[in-house]
Amino acid sequence: QYDLIILDPPSFTKTRGRLQEALRGYRELHVRAFKLLSRDGVLATFSCSHHVTENSFAQMITNALTDARRSVRRLHRLEQPLDHPVLPTLPETEYLRGVLLEMMPAR
């Protein structure tokens, strides 16, 4: 069991056509991480693919929590820093996202 796990994998997809496959990979990675966290452990997790939206990333985490039979609370939502500017006219520039999660006792 670990008190802190950081998941910062490389992009699982470069194309929209492989998005579902990428989300399955992210989900499996998160299930394994959730099972390795201590009861009050913290997970810092990130995605660097603009094809993985904030909503799909959050849904993947929810699905992984269900699979792992764990509960969390979100401590902080993480966005890309200023040296990675998001240009409204180029949606693909918004590609870094992350979340800091704290495990909670199962309900």
C-alpha positions as CSV (number, residue, x, y, z in Angstrom):
1,Q,0.0,0.0,0.0
2,Y,1.2,3.5,-0.9
3,D,0.3,6.9,0.6
4,L,1.0,8.8,-2.7
5,I,0.8,7.6,-6.3
6,I,1.5,9.9,-9.3
7,L,0.2,8.8,-12.6
8,D,1.6,10.9,-15.5
9,P,1.6,8.5,-18.5
10,P,2.5,9.5,-22.0
11,S,-0.4,10.3,-24.3
12,F,-2.4,7.1,-24.8
13,T,-3.8,8.3,-28.2
14,K,-2.8,10.7,-30.9
15,T,-6.0,10.3,-32.9
16,R,-9.7,10.5,-32.0
17,G,-10.3,7.1,-33.6
18,R,-8.3,5.4,-30.8
19,L,-10.0,7.3,-28.0
20,Q,-12.0,4.4,-26.6
21,E,-8.9,2.2,-26.6
22,A,-7.0,4.9,-24.8
23,L,-9.7,5.4,-22.2
24,R,-9.7,1.6,-21.5
25,G,-5.9,1.8,-20.9
26,Y,-6.3,4.8,-18.6
27,R,-9.1,3.0,-16.7
28,E,-7.0,-0.1,-16.2
29,L,-4.1,2.0,-15.0
30,H,-6.3,3.8,-12.5
31,V,-8.0,0.7,-11.2
32,R,-4.5,-0.7,-10.4
33,A,-3.5,2.6,-8.7
34,F,-6.7,2.8,-6.6
35,K,-6.1,-0.8,-5.4
36,L,-2.5,0.1,-4.3
37,L,-3.4,3.3,-2.4
38,S,-3.7,3.2,1.4
39,R,-7.0,4.1,3.0
40,D,-6.2,7.8,3.1
41,G,-3.7,7.8,0.2
42,V,-3.6,10.5,-2.4
43,L,-3.5,10.0,-6.2
44,A,-2.2,12.8,-8.5
45,T,-3.3,11.8,-12.0
46,F,-2.8,13.5,-15.4
47,S,-3.6,13.2,-19.1
48,C,-1.8,14.9,-21.9
49,S,-4.0,14.2,-24.8
50,H,-6.4,16.8,-26.2
51,H,-8.7,14.0,-27.3
52,V,-9.3,13.1,-23.7
53,T,-11.7,15.8,-22.6
54,E,-12.2,16.9,-19.0
55,N,-15.5,15.1,-19.0
56,S,-14.2,11.8,-20.4
57,F,-11.3,11.9,-18.0
58,A,-13.6,12.4,-15.1
59,Q,-15.9,9.6,-16.3
60,M,-13.0,7.3,-16.7
61,I,-11.9,8.0,-13.1
62,T,-15.5,7.3,-11.9
63,N,-15.6,4.0,-13.8
64,A,-12.2,3.0,-12.4
65,L,-13.3,3.8,-8.9
66,T,-16.4,1.6,-9.4
67,D,-14.2,-1.3,-10.7
68,A,-11.8,-0.9,-7.8
69,R,-14.6,-0.5,-5.3
70,R,-13.1,2.6,-3.8
71,S,-14.3,6.1,-3.0
72,V,-12.4,9.5,-3.3
73,R,-12.9,13.1,-2.8
74,R,-11.3,15.6,-5.2
75,L,-8.8,17.9,-3.5
76,H,-7.9,20.0,-6.5
77,R,-8.3,20.2,-10.3
78,L,-5.1,20.8,-12.1
79,E,-4.7,22.7,-15.4
80,Q,-1.8,23.4,-17.7
81,P,0.6,26.1,-16.5
82,L,1.0,29.5,-18.2
83,D,4.0,28.2,-20.2
84,H,1.5,26.0,-22.1
85,P,-1.0,28.6,-23.3
86,V,-4.5,27.6,-24.4
87,L,-5.5,29.4,-27.6
88,P,-9.3,29.6,-28.0
89,T,-9.0,29.3,-31.7
90,L,-6.9,26.1,-31.4
91,P,-8.7,23.6,-29.1
92,E,-5.9,21.1,-29.4
93,T,-3.7,23.5,-27.3
94,E,-5.8,22.5,-24.2
95,Y,-4.3,19.1,-23.6
96,L,-2.9,19.0,-20.1
97,R,-5.3,18.1,-17.3
98,G,-5.1,16.5,-13.9
99,V,-6.7,16.0,-10.6
100,L,-5.6,15.4,-7.1
101,L,-7.7,12.8,-5.3
102,E,-7.8,11.6,-1.7
103,M,-9.1,8.1,-0.9
104,M,-12.1,7.8,1.5
105,P,-13.4,4.8,3.4
106,A,-15.7,2.7,1.3
107,R,-19.4,3.4,1.9
